[in-house]
Amino acid sequence: MAECRDAGLTPLGAYFYQFRDENTGEAAGVTGTVVLAESHLAIHTWPESGDVTLDVYVCNYSRDNSDRARRVFERVIAAMGPEDRVEHQVVRGRLPAEV
């Protein structure tokens, strides 16, 4: 949540769930969400294949939060240190007019 706060977003709460292998009981992937006043961050991991999905979704209703979302995304990616990455950026909602 610190990454969100440091980027200028407002965390309201978080929930993370650690999956366990049904046969061995060992830790497996994680699914987690951080609810933001501006929307949410969601992460899902698959350690058995080395995959992660990360979604940083922000509302741009009263201000353009795009750069804040990008900062959070880059901080989480840097912390995970992936060998490869595939990105898709989607601008959602109407951005406020420039003044």
Secondary structure by P-SEA (a helix, b strand, c coil): caaaaaaccccccbbbbbbcccccccccbbbbbbbbcccbbbbbbccccbbbbbbbccccccccaaaaaaaaaaaaaaaacccbbbbbbbbcccccccc
